[in-house]
Amino acid sequence: MDDLKNKIRSASSSKSVHSELIDNSHGTKPKALPRKKKFEELHRRDTVWIENELKDKLDSQSSEYGRGEKTRIINEALRRYFSEPS
């Protein structure tokens, strides 16, 4: 550990200490993690007409739980609707 501290202290500003700290002897780069998709890549905006009574209930319910709640409720309702046998 003292050797490492001495290398850091004695390193000139032009010489990078980081290359000495990182072991690249295996010669392969670590694999990058897959990028998390953005909300806009997973969702599409749409305009629909909702009955007044249902809209009031949706607004009331979603205001209690915060941002994204309307989207969650509508997506869940559509999933249930499409998963039920006709």
Summary of the structure (lengths in Angstrom):
residues: 86
radius of gyration: 27.6
end to end distance: 70.4
largest distance: 76.1
contacts: 108
relative contact order: 0.06
helix: 53%
strand: 0%
